[in-house]
């Protein structure tokens, strides 16, 4: 189902934090949310392209450059971690 809004529970699960942490981030303005009745909802598009099925060409280039940088700087460490 393609929803435009996420509940605070869904946001918490997606970010790997508690619902209380989501509420605190909403209160601090770190997460923008709309209040509907007693509940908050978060616009799905606030999370950028996280939910897209494929990347645009320029987005893919940015990801590729970031991966190359990580491998260049931490390649040996990643290999060692993979052997544990």
Helices and strands as residue ranges (DSSP letters): E 5-7, H 8-15, H 19-28, E 34-36, E 39-43, G 44-51, H 57-82
